[in-house]
Amino acid sequence: MDVRKTVFTKEIITADEMGQACAPITRVAAMVVVKNPFAGSAQTDLATLFDLSAQFGQSLTEKLVIMLEGQALCYGKAALV
């Protein structure tokens, strides 16, 4: 898979929506931009992309856990095509 770029972001929230101090909340996220190997052609089987996305997920998750510096309380995942 041709990876064009990988982006990591980390935010630490120290105040609630009213501006009052709160216990710090840390959020981390990762994004990978890849070249679509199927661009310009019709495909009926995308299974190879599923396998690759699982590999990306494993690799990125390991790095994100390190960025958290503590136990994860919740998580989410998404894909944009």
Secondary structure, DSSP 8 states (H G I E B T S, - for coil): --EEEEEEEEEEEEE-TTS-EEEEEEEEEEEEEE--TTTTS--S--HHHHHHHHHHHHHHHHHHHHHH-S-----------
